[in-house]
Amino acid sequence: MITELKRFFEDETGPELVEWAVVTVVLILATFAVLQLIGGELTRIYNKILETLVSIGT
């Protein structure tokens, strides 16, 4: 039992996994926030490009 506890406290893979999980969540949230901030502008640009392409085709 003592050796298992010692091995558990010396094992560093758990905290490393938690760090990567936290970094991933932060990156996902930051990406979502940026897309929310610039989403309207991206939609406007997309619609302008679409209108231009449609007008060229007719």
Distance bins in CASP14 RR format, pairs under 12 A and 6 or more apart:
PFRMAT RR
TARGET T0000
AUTHOR 0000-0000-0000
RMODE 2
METHOD distances of the structure
MODEL  1
1 7 0 0 0 0 0 1 0 0 0 0 0
1 8 0 0 0 0 0 1 0 0 0 0 0
2 8 0 0 0 0 0 1 0 0 0 0 0
2 9 0 0 0 0 0 1 0 0 0 0 0
3 9 0 0 0 0 0 1 0 0 0 0 0
3 10 0 0 0 0 0 1 0 0 0 0 0
4 10 0 0 0 0 0 1 0 0 0 0 0
4 11 0 0 0 0 0 1 0 0 0 0 0
5 11 0 0 0 0 0 1 0 0 0 0 0
7 13 0 0 0 0 0 1 0 0 0 0 0
8 14 0 0 0 0 1 0 0 0 0 0 0
8 15 0 0 0 0 0 1 0 0 0 0 0
9 15 0 0 0 0 0 1 0 0 0 0 0
11 17 0 0 0 0 0 1 0 0 0 0 0
12 18 0 0 0 0 0 1 0 0 0 0 0
12 19 0 0 0 0 0 1 0 0 0 0 0
13 19 0 0 0 0 0 1 0 0 0 0 0
13 20 0 0 0 0 0 1 0 0 0 0 0
14 20 0 0 0 0 1 0 0 0 0 0 0
14 21 0 0 0 0 1 0 0 0 0 0 0
15 21 0 0 0 0 0 1 0 0 0 0 0
15 22 0 0 0 0 0 1 0 0 0 0 0
16 22 0 0 0 0 0 1 0 0 0 0 0
16 23 0 0 0 0 0 1 0 0 0 0 0
17 23 0 0 0 0 0 1 0 0 0 0 0
17 24 0 0 0 0 0 1 0 0 0 0 0
18 24 0 0 0 0 0 1 0 0 0 0 0
18 25 0 0 0 0 0 1 0 0 0 0 0
19 25 0 0 0 0 0 1 0 0 0 0 0
19 26 0 0 0 0 0 1 0 0 0 0 0
20 26 0 0 0 0 0 1 0 0 0 0 0
20 27 0 0 0 0 0 1 0 0 0 0 0
21 27 0 0 0 0 0 1 0 0 0 0 0
21 28 0 0 0 0 0 1 0 0 0 0 0
22 28 0 0 0 0 0 1 0 0 0 0 0
22 29 0 0 0 0 0 1 0 0 0 0 0
23 29 0 0 0 0 0 1 0 0 0 0 0
23 30 0 0 0 0 0 1 0 0 0 0 0
24 30 0 0 0 0 0 1 0 0 0 0 0
24 31 0 0 0 0 0 1 0 0 0 0 0
25 31 0 0 0 0 0 1 0 0 0 0 0
25 32 0 0 0 0 0 1 0 0 0 0 0
26 32 0 0 0 0 0 1 0 0 0 0 0
26 33 0 0 0 0 0 1 0 0 0 0 0
27 33 0 0 0 0 0 1 0 0 0 0 0
27 34 0 0 0 0 0 1 0 0 0 0 0
28 34 0 0 0 0 0 1 0 0 0 0 0
28 35 0 0 0 0 0 1 0 0 0 0 0
29 35 0 0 0 0 0 1 0 0 0 0 0
29 36 0 0 0 0 0 1 0 0 0 0 0
30 36 0 0 0 0 0 1 0 0 0 0 0
30 37 0 0 0 0 0 1 0 0 0 0 0
31 37 0 0 0 0 0 1 0 0 0 0 0
31 38 0 0 0 0 0 1 0 0 0 0 0
32 38 0 0 0 0 0 1 0 0 0 0 0
32 39 0 0 0 0 0 1 0 0 0 0 0
33 39 0 0 0 0 0 1 0 0 0 0 0
34 41 0 0 0 0 0 1 0 0 0 0 0
34 42 0 0 0 0 0 1 0 0 0 0 0
35 41 0 0 0 0 0 1 0 0 0 0 0
35 42 0 0 0 0 1 0 0 0 0 0 0
35 43 0 0 0 0 0 1 0 0 0 0 0
36 42 0 0 0 0 0 1 0 0 0 0 0
36 43 0 0 0 0 0 1 0 0 0 0 0
38 44 0 0 0 0 0 1 0 0 0 0 0
38 45 0 0 0 0 1 0 0 0 0 0 0
38 46 0 0 0 0 0 1 0 0 0 0 0
39 45 0 0 0 0 1 0 0 0 0 0 0
39 46 0 0 0 0 1 0 0 0 0 0 0
39 47 0 0 0 0 0 1 0 0 0 0 0
40 46 0 0 0 0 1 0 0 0 0 0 0
40 47 0 0 0 0 1 0 0 0 0 0 0
41 47 0 0 0 0 0 1 0 0 0 0 0
41 48 0 0 0 0 0 1 0 0 0 0 0
42 48 0 0 0 0 0 1 0 0 0 0 0
42 49 0 0 0 0 0 1 0 0 0 0 0
43 49 0 0 0 0 0 1 0 0 0 0 0
43 50 0 0 0 0 0 1 0 0 0 0 0
44 50 0 0 0 0 0 1 0 0 0 0 0
44 51 0 0 0 0 0 1 0 0 0 0 0
45 51 0 0 0 0 0 1 0 0 0 0 0
45 52 0 0 0 0 0 1 0 0 0 0 0
46 52 0 0 0 0 0 1 0 0 0 0 0
46 53 0 0 0 0 0 1 0 0 0 0 0
47 53 0 0 0 0 0 1 0 0 0 0 0
47 54 0 0 0 0 0 1 0 0 0 0 0
48 54 0 0 0 0 0 1 0 0 0 0 0
48 55 0 0 0 0 0 1 0 0 0 0 0
49 55 0 0 0 0 0 1 0 0 0 0 0
49 56 0 0 0 0 0 1 0 0 0 0 0
50 56 0 0 0 0 0 1 0 0 0 0 0
50 57 0 0 0 0 0 1 0 0 0 0 0
51 57 0 0 0 0 0 1 0 0 0 0 0
51 58 0 0 0 0 0 1 0 0 0 0 0
52 58 0 0 0 0 0 1 0 0 0 0 0
END
